[in-house]
Amino acid sequence: MIVRTMVTECDMTGKHYPSPVRGGGFLNQGATGRWCVTLWAGPEYLEDNDIAVSSREEAMAMIKEKGGHADF
């Protein structure tokens, strides 16, 4: 799952932005059930790869439905 957030870099391309831009954070669930961002994606990467992102509200609803908790 990818959540919409402001990013200062893209982990996939190595690009650094001079100021935060609207990108995405890849969420992953750990062994304890906690979800957190593990990678940052810039807007170009998301667009070039046709990747859909969820709002924070959508992500939290899905995480609660699965019985997990979030740290983002």
N, C-alpha and C positions, 0 to 999 in steps of 0.2 A: 504494500500500500504506500502511496506517495501523498504527502500532505502539502498543501500550498503554504509557503512561508517565504520570508525574505532571506536571501542568501548573499554572502560576500564572495563566494567561490563556487566552482563546479568541480566536484571530485572526479567526474568522468573525463573532462577535457583539460583540467588543470588551470582553467581560466580564473583569474582573480578580478573582481570588480572594484572600482575605486569607491563606490558607495553601494549599499544594499540594493538588490534588484529582486523582483518577484520571480521566485523559482519554486523548487520543491525539495522536500526532505523525505528520503526513503526510510520508512518505518519498518523495524523488525522486532520480533518478540523474543525475549530472552527466556532462559530456563525458569525464572521465577514468575513468568507471566507478564512482566513489565515490557511495554512497547516504548522504543525510543528511536530517534533519528540516528542512522548509522552512516548515511552518505548525503551530500548536498548536490543538487542538480540546478544548473543555470537554465534560464528561459530558452536559450537557443537549443540546448540539448533536449529539453522536453518537447519543443516544437519539431525539431529535426527527426525525432524518434516517435512522434505522434503519441506521446505519453499523457494520459489523463491524470489529473491530480484531484484529490478530495479536499474539501474545506476542513478546517479543524473540527467543526461540529460533526460533519459526516464521519470523520475518522474516529472521533471519540464515541459516537454512537455504535460504530462497528466493533470497536474494542470492548465497550461495555457489554455488547451482545455476546461476545466470545468469552466473557468472564475475566478479561485482563484489566490491567491498569496502565496508564500512560505517563510518560515523562518527556513531554515536549511542549 
